[in-house]
């Protein structure tokens, strides 16, 4: 639709690069929302994992190609800075998570980061269980993973994002046009 107001809550997309909006401050059109597009977080995840596992040298990156390459590219840049060997394992569905772990283990990583993806959030308990079974220190992007028994997580507060989105929705319901409401980014990290 080009007339019905749309409020997006997106954890993987760059809304400008994806063509959803013209600019973050003035989106134009009928869409606004809260978008997490922080590919630089991937470098931060590697830093945190390196502090957690000082001997870290070989890192597996669990990536869902449907989310695009921004986070993966940022991971590669972060690995270069930290002088880490990094290799990618792909999973496009929850059924592919366990085979991806098996593929990773054949390359003998001593750590893993999980990039953001809806399927990884759906399969987070499986990811936690596989990481524990393989004794693989794993950093994941959302607090739910740590609550499920994962080693460490660092990411945005989903509750805070929902609150941000609710604030935008309130303004839209009171008559504001999405074209005039800046696209917001998360500000609270856990």
Order of alpha helices (4+ residues) and beta strands (2+ residues): beta-beta-alpha-beta-alpha-beta-alpha-beta-alpha-alpha-beta-alpha-beta-alpha
